[in-house]
Amino acid sequence: MLHFCCFFRNGDDVQKLSIVQNLPTLYQFEPNATVNRILPKIQQELPGSSSEFNIAAAKIFQTLIQKKVPVNLLTSILQGIDSKDPLVATTWIETLLEVINYLTENQIKNEVLKWAVQKSVPTKSSLYRVASCHVLGRCAIHPKVQSIDVKSTILPLVQSLAQDVSYEVRACMAGQLANIAQGLNNPGLIKTNLLPSVVELAKDANGIVRSSAIVAIAQLLQHLATDTKQEVIIPLFKELCNQSSDDNEPYYPVLAREYGKYMVGLQNILSQPDGLWFLTFFKVLSSKGLGTNKGDSGDPTQGVYCRHFCAQSLPAVTTFTLARVSNSMDIWYSVFRDLAADPCYIVRKSVGGCLHEIVGILGVQCRMIKSDIVRLLRDDADDVLYMVIPKLGITLETLANYGLLSKEASTQTSLEIGRAVLKCHMELSKGVNWRMQTDLLSQLEHLPNCFPSDFIHQHFTPIIFAILGDQKAKPVKAQAARLLLVFLKYNIKEIQRKWIRENLMNRLYLSTSCYTRHIFVKMCESAMNVFSRRYFKEYFFLPLLSYLEDKVSNVRLSTVKILPQMKGVLGNEDKALMQSFDNMVKKLDLTEKDKDVITTLKCSMKKIQSRQYDCTKPDAIAEDKQKQEEEDKIAQGKIVANVKLLEGLGFSSSKAPSESRAPKPPANYPSRTMGSSRNVPSFG
């Protein structure tokens, strides 16, 4: 430790910097010496040190304060803020803001607030006055600061800074008003002491200040009383909206971004005419930059941003419309339709990102946006598809829950949405984003809950089989194989199930390509999760076990890795399979020459001995029993829902898995038979 102290006296900047950066480690091993000897030296060196040294010290001091090191570092932070170097001063200001919550009540009142008072006077530079705004906001919500302290000490400074000559300071203070209101925690105090500043900032001559005020009011709504909202906020917000519409104000994108929050916050107190006004003005915002509104000659980029934020607000606007002005759904739909078909892909992308929420909020009325869902799925822009795909399964499940799709019978809607999903798949197949292709295939596991098995077998199964023969990435092929297993499980016709099983065996298990045979191993690993142990043992166990004799070491290696899972599916009644398993493992142990396979085999045998995949656990038995019951019902021709995928969805409890006798397939959807040799269907 003496060695480090000598470095601080005689060392160069690089050595000093190294010591500062390693302070947390030094404190961990030598806490007393670090606190008593090294930290005082560092604090002594700070005022005359380089910018790099100050910046490094600021970051380390933040870490030490958060670890509650028993030494007063706040004084050094406040001194560092007075640096003449703006970069150093800004760094120390950021450090102060980050550590405020870790300071004691005395430090807040006696040092931090005192500093804020000194730096908020008009004679100080705007950098310090802006910093004071941030500090006041953080102090107001400090757990140890009482509302009486906020009123007596912080509020006068807030009122002064809200009238500062610099628009930057006024805008920054507006951004902290929500924290001040939270600290006051009294609607009466907020109305009498804070609301006048809010109104003044909202009517400021500078557009940036008004933008900050719009954001602040949206955050303040939860702290305001009902009468304040009705008498002050609603008229003020209308005035801001009209001003942005008439004068083409530059803050209307901010207005669009916060519009949903205003609708939610004011929803319960708006009258019917006011609710209709809010919805009508949202329609105006949603068409900004398209040349359809008066005064649309401004920056087209601002118009794109505005429509983008309107698209993001659609879930909140949908909730508001259904709750307050349900008889004006035609206005809402015109907004949604235009945004979903916007000429800019950024806007359509935003609609796609919240499509699943909108469908869920609409409920039974989701039928009205069917054509828009189809159009989004058929979009030519990959960025739009990338937003729709991750929640596609939830969207389809919701449509099925409200009757737009059905797993009992095919409809024209099923055909339109099914074709759109396939068009989406084809667009992705043209690109190289294999992760998104894999994600789409995983979302298609929801199809058996939304479409009849005949429909899936006719339109989707051939397409997915084609993936197995394409030059696709391995994760895509592995997910395609898993998807086929899901189709296999929930198909209600034995002849179609047999066709899928035989094609899987012919294309994967009997393939001459070791790459494809490795996909078969991955598929069998998925089969253990999809099917019951009984089904897996009947159709997959022995073919997979035979891969222990494969001529390619990588195939043997991948098979050896899942030996513990294979052993776990065997019960006491499976004596023949158990004997085959033991014989193959012993043979491999005696004949294997590949080092990786030998090492992996030893690891797998240890896992088998530890019974890591024990099938006799109560949870495993219950899950396997449920799978067997599902398979028995499907074998009888009954339609069974994939309950596991429904878990976590809001409507899973309201619509239990249906079990009904399978209907006869419509004439326009002939079932695929074992001997079918038709080409893969294509859709226009």
Order of alpha helices (4+ residues) and beta strands (2+ residues): alpha-alpha-alpha-alpha-alpha-alpha-alpha-alpha-alpha-alpha-alpha-alpha-alpha-alpha-alpha-alpha-alpha-alpha-alpha-alpha-alpha-alpha-alpha-alpha-alpha-alpha-alpha-alpha-alpha-alpha-alpha-alpha-alpha-alpha-alpha-alpha-alpha-alpha-alpha-alpha
